[in-house]
Amino acid sequence: MNVLRFSDLCAQGKAKGQRVFIRADLNVPQDDSGAITEDTRIRASVPCIQQALDAGAAVMVTSHLGRPTEGEMKPADSLAPVAQRLGELLGREVPLVANWVDGVQVAPGQVVLLENCRVNKGEKKNDEALSRKMAALCDIYVNDAFGTAHRAEGTTYGIAQFAPIACAGPLLAAEIDALNQALANPKRPLVAIVAGSKVSTKLTILQSLASKVDQLIVGGGIANTFMLAAGLPIGRSLAEPDLVGDAKAVMEAMKARGAEVPIPTDVVTAKEFNADAQAEVKAAADVAADDMILDIGPQTAAKLADQLRKAGTIVWNGPVGVFEMAPFEGGTKAIAQAIAESPAFSIAGGGDTLAAIAKYGIEKDVGYISTGGGAFLEVLEGKTLPAFEILMKRAAG
């Protein structure tokens, strides 16, 4: 995937004295008083901003925050708390600029934060007039917001069309490199773990990966649907019986390539869905009519862990059981530890996956942790993200 990189422009001295417009992802969680409760995204945006300042650029940064109504600026939609936190991290004041579309005053060596970009009329619909106005503000446009790369909006796509130069910031470039390493040019065997409550929400991902991976490990409610497809009983477990045919098609597509979807041989069941429920390990064939499957069993977990340790590349999206509850975390914990121990290049993404990585303390052992959520899933589906598409077009001239 060939795109211009901001780090290269800085190294070549091409950012000095230039007006640089950075689209960051500063959409952080806040409490009822507006205080930031978790600042990972702000901290992740600092290297790109610092790079631009060190290069002698006049720096403008913007982001969306929450879901504002276009054309209406409410106090709750303001990036003011973000500006304060960004200033603390950069060790300098970061002025917040409202009503910025028609012009911004910023000198080389200075940085300003432009108020919530989704308040601008036409942002979400990628309005051309708005995009051209924003492009006129800068000499270099930098997209460093992978979390919004699957959306064709004014600040993620339109401005990149019309800015004199459009390039990828370090965060976006790192995502591109990791996704290329995992999916475009993977070291084999390539193992994907796709788990979650519903096949329907991940069906296109399963179908896309079925043509690429050597093993497709399914977990959660998705695994239950695949167990049905394999003729196994699942009791009262969460599943989608109407998608058994689709699950069978994925299994057949894998089998035709000499690849496989490993079906659990044992499971952890309970009669009730709560942390105090009596957990019972059973052979997959022995699930009773009133049982709920809430995790893979230790035999299955050990087998999958062994396969992960022998993998060349691992893509992980979703825990394989109800890992938030102690009796049903064994499978996810075993898989997390196997990924940590594996010499494979691993890439992981999705909110529940990140929570599992944090719970088991394996952040430093995962090759790349994608924070992109929906964007990460769309790449797994085989889609070309709009932000990648326009940056590739611009790089090609």
N, C-alpha and C positions, 0 to 999 in steps of 0.2 A: 504494500500500500504506500504509494509515493506521495508524500505531502511535504511542503516547506516546514521547517522547524525553527521556532523562535530562537532557540539556543544557538543555531547556526548563524542566524542573522546578527545576533549579539556578538558572537565570536569574530564575525567579519567586520564589526564596527558599523553595521548598517542601521542600528537602532539609535545611534548617538544623535541627540537633538531632534529626534522624530517624535511625532504624536502617536502614542501607542494605546490602542483601545483593547482592553482585556475583558473577555466574557468569562467570568469565573462562576463557580457554583458555590454560592454562600448561603444556600437555603438551609439554615440550621434550625433545630427544634428550639422552641421557646416556651416558657411557662406563662401562666395567665397574666403576669405583670409585664411580660415582654422580655424578661431576662433570658439570656441564652443558656440552655441546659447542657449542650454538648457542642464543642467547637471544632470537631475534626475537620470539617470542610473548610473552615476559615484557615486553620493551620496548614492544610494541604495547598491552599492557594498562595501562600506567602512566597515560596521559591520563585514562581513566575514573576510576581510583582517586584521582588527584590532584584531579580535578574534584569528587569527593565530599568529599574532605578540605577543599578550599578552600571548599566550600559549608557547612562546619560539621557534617557528618554523622558518625555513629558507623559506621565502615565495616568490613564483613565481606566477605572475598573467598574464593572457593573454586574448585577446578578438579579435573578428573581428571588422573592421571598414569599412563601405561602401562595395563596390563590386570590390575588387582588382583582377587583373589577376594573377593567380598562377605562381610563379617563377619570377615575375617582381615587384620589390619594387619601387614604385613611391613616391615622396614627399607627394602627396595628400593622400596616403594610410597610412601614418605614424601615430602611436599612440602618437607622441611627445606632441601634445596639451593635450591629456588625461593624460600623465605622469605628466605634469605640474600641471593640476587641481587636480589630485589625491594627489600629494605632498602637495598642499595647504590644502586639506581636512584632510590629515593624520598628517600634521605638521612636515613633514620630506621630504628629497629629495627622489624621486623615480627614480632611474636610468632606462633608456630605453635600452634594450638589443636586438640587431639585430642578425640574423644568429645564433639562439639559439638552434636549434634542436640537434646539436651534443654535447652540454654541456653548463651548466650555472654555474657561480661562485656566490654563495650567502650563507652567513653565518646565523646561528640562530639569530633571532632578526632583520634581514634585510629583505627588500622587494625590488624586481625588477619587472619591467613591461616588458614582452616579446613582441616584435614587432608583429604587425598584423598577427594573426595565419592563415588567409586565403591566405597569400602570399606563404605559404609553399606548395610545390607541393604534391598533394595527399590528402590535407585537406578535400576538399569537397566530394571526392569519398571514404573517410574513408579508405585510403590506409593502409594496415597492417604493412608494414615496417616503415612507418612514425609513426604510432600509437605506435609501440613497442619502437621506439627511444624516443618518448615523455614520455612514461611510465617509461623508464629507468632514467629519470631526477628526479623522485620523489619517496617518500615513501608513500605519501597520495595524492590521486587525489580528488579534491572537485569540483563538478559541482554546480555553483551558478548562472546559466544563463538560467532561464526559457524561455526567449524569443527565444532561439535556441533549446529548448528541443524536438521540432518536427523534427529536422534534425539529421540524423546519420552521423556525420562528425568525423574527426580525434580527435578533442579536445572535442567533446560532447559524443562520443560513443567508438571509438577505444581505446583511452587511458584508459578509464574506464574498458575495458576488461582486459588490461595487467598490470595496476598499482598494486602494492602490496595490497593497500587498496583503495576502491572507495566509496565515500559518497556524500551526499547532503549538500550544504551550507545552511545557514539560509533563504535566499530568496527562493531557490528551495523548501526547506522543508515547508515553509509557504504556497507556492502555492499548494503543495501536500495536506496539511492539509485542506486548504480552499476548494479545489475541492472535496475532500473526504466528507467534511461536507455538501457541496451543492448537490452533485450528488450520492455519494455512500451510504450515511446514512442521508438523509435529514429529517428535521422536516417538517411535512405536515401541511397545503397544500403547495406543491411545485409549484411555479409559475415561468415560464420562459418568458422573453420578447425577442423576436428575430425580429429585424427590419433591414431594409436596402433596397437598391434599387432593388435587384434582388432575386427572389426565387431560381434561378439556382445556385447562389453562396452559398446559405444556405440550399438547399434542404436536403442534408444528415443530417444536424444539426436538421432540423425540423422533419425528419423521426425518428432520434434517440431519440429526446426529447418526441415525441408523445407517446412513450412506457413508459415514466418515470414520466412526469409532470401531475399535476392536472389541470393546466390552461396554455395554450400556447398563449400568447398575441403577435400578429403580427403587424408590423407597417411599414410605408414607402411604397415603391413600392411592397413589399411582401404583405402587407395588401390589396393593390389594386387587386392583383391576387386572393387572397382569397375572396374578395368581388365579383369578377367575378364568382368564383366557387359557391358563395351563390346566384347567379342570380341577383346581383345588377348592376346598370349602373355605369361606371367609367369615361365616357367622353373621354378626351384625356390624361388621367392619365398614368403615367409610369406603365407598367404591362407586364406580359409574358403570353399571352393567351394560348400558346402551353403547359403551365404547369398547366392549370386549373385542369386537371385530377389528377395530383400529389397533388395539394392543397386539392382536394376533398378526396383523399385517406388519407391524414393526418387528415382531419376533421372526417372522418369515424372511423379511428383508435382511435382517442381520444374519440369519442362518444361511441364506443363499451366498453370503460373502465369507462364510467360515467364521463369522463372529457370533457373539451370543448375548442374550439378556439373561443373567443368572437369576433364577427364581428361588426365593427363600426356601430352605429345607426345614427350618424351624423358626418359630416366632414367639414373641412374648404377648400373652393375652391377658385380658381382665374382663370382668362382668360390667364394670362401671368405668366411666371416663373421669377419673380424678387421681390426685397424687397419693391418696391413701388406699386406693384399690389394691386388692390382692393380685399380684402379678404371678403369672404361671407360664413357664416355658413348655411349649408343645411342639411336636412334629407338625409340619405344615399340613399334613394329611389328616391330623386329628383335631382340627379346630371345631369346637362345638357350635351349635346353632345360636346359642346366646352369648358367644364370645365376641370380644372386639380385639382385633390385632392392633397393638400400639407400638410395636418395635420388631425388628428382626431378632432372631434368637442368637445365642452365642456361637453355635456351630456355623450358621450363615455368616455372622460377623467375622469369625476367624478366617473363613474361606475368602471373603471379600478383601479383608485386610492383607492376606497373603498375595492376592492378585495386585493390590495397589502397591505393595512394596516392590513388585516386579515390573511396574509400569514404566513407560518412558515419558508419558505426558498424562496429566490428570486434570480434568475439568470438573469442578464441583459446584453444583447448585441445589442446595436443599438438604436438610437433615433427614435421616432415614427412619426416625421414630419421634415420639413425643419427648424430645430430649429435655424439655423444661421440667419434666417430672422425673424424679430420681429413679423410680422403678423401670422407666422406659427410655433411659438415656444410653444404655449399654451399646447399642448398635452404632449410634452417632459418635459416641466417645471412641469406640474401636476404630472407626473409619477415620476420624480426625487424627488419632495417634498414628495410624498407618500412613496417612498422607504426610504427617510431620517426619516420619522415619524414612519415607521413600526417597530415593535419589532422583525421582522424576521431577520434571518441571511441572508445577501445579499452579492453576489459576482458579480462584474461587470468587463467587459473587452471589448477591441476593441477600436480603435483610436477615432471614433466619440463619443463613450460612455464616454471615459475619458474627451473629450472636453466638453460634456454636464455636467458632474460631476463638472468640474472646473468652467463652466459658472454659475452654480447655487449654487456653494459653499458648496456642501454636502460631500466633501472628508471624513470628520470625522464621517459622519453618515452612510457610506457604510461599511459593515462588512469587505470586502476584495476587493481591487482594483487590478486586474491582469494586469500586464504590458506586458503580453506575446503575444498579437496580434494573429498571426497565430497559436501559440501553444495552446492558450486558445480555439480557434475555433475548433481545432482538438480534444481536450478533449470533447467539447460539442458534437462532431460527434460520440463520443463513441470509439475513437481510443486510443490505448496505445502508448504514446510517446516514441520514441527510448531511450531518456535519462532516462526516468523512468524505462523502460524495463531492460536496462543493470544494473542500480543501484539495482533493485530488484533481478536480477540474482546473482549479487555479494554478496548481503546481505544474500541470501539463501545458499551461499557457492557453 
